[in-house]
Amino acid sequence: MNNRVALITGAGRRGGIGAAIALTLAQRGAHIVISDICATQTELLAVNNPAWEELQNVAREIETCGGRALALRADVTDADSVQAMVERVRAEFGRLDILVNNAGIAISPGPVVFMPDEAWRKTLDVNATGTFLCCKYALPLMLDGERGGRVINIASIASERPKPNMAAYAASKAAVVALTRSLAQEVAMFNITVNALLPGDVETALKQWGVQLEADAKGLTYDEVYVGQIARIPLGRFAQPQDVAHMVAWLASDNANFITGQAFAVTGGREWT
Ligand code: NAD
């Protein structure tokens, strides 16, 4: 991937999937642009987004791999913000080869009848519309190069195996998979492939929050829920962010030239119940 330029959204949290993807692509020689909405210092306690400083720390870690790293604050739900992000990539690197749509949220779990309208809209906005906007505004830069390219969307196994109380999240990720399959056909003639990954349980802050939520709802301890969930995974552990990152690296590599419009489960074999 020497000299290829990769843009990864939602990569501001150390230990998150986005940061792992960025580091893995950097280790394979790509130049990296990472972006995240980033909480301001005053917002930090109120919202669950990493600080700008954390995004910059991820960028510094990437640079130790030898390539260039650029950190940008961008909100994927805001078309102006996404366009500004892409223009910075154009100005700094003049090309884009790999787009990884990783930014995502899972908020306000609960039954549909109690779900605040705003939670539904926000979830669809970040996960589905955010992916759409990044594709819409980044693809022209990828097309400019006439070198082909890769779009990799981080969806979720929830898109195909939705659990109760997560309707907004599941619907938003199903939209990402449908977008992936449709867009793949639109841009195949330009040698751009578009694929989705469907992670299951990945050991990140988001997952820890999910385990705690289930523990609270069922009156169990965190460890009881954790062990119970792992028991349902044939490979006997949660995924680590690197497990997802290695799949991204493969899809971004020349070995995956002929793969497009697909959605790959990264679940350790778990069949959802
Ligand atoms: P994470 O919360 O660490 O990462 C998500 C990032 O997206 C955060 O840094 C957050 O600040 C950013 N973000 C949120 N809203 C944004 C916006 N409007 N604009 C830009 N960035 C925004 O969680 P993670 O576990 O690393 O998840 C990464 C992706 O993987 C998400 O799309 C998530 O849905 C998906 N996923 C995670 C799991 C899991 O078990 N952890 C499973 C399936 C899918």
Residues whose N, C-alpha, C, O or C-beta is under 5 A from the ligand:
A	BS01	NAD	G10 A11 G12 R13 G16 I17 G18 D36 I37 C38 N48 N49 P50 A74 D75 V76 T77 N102 A103 G104 I105 V126 I154 A155 S156 P199 G200 D201 V202 T204 L206 K207
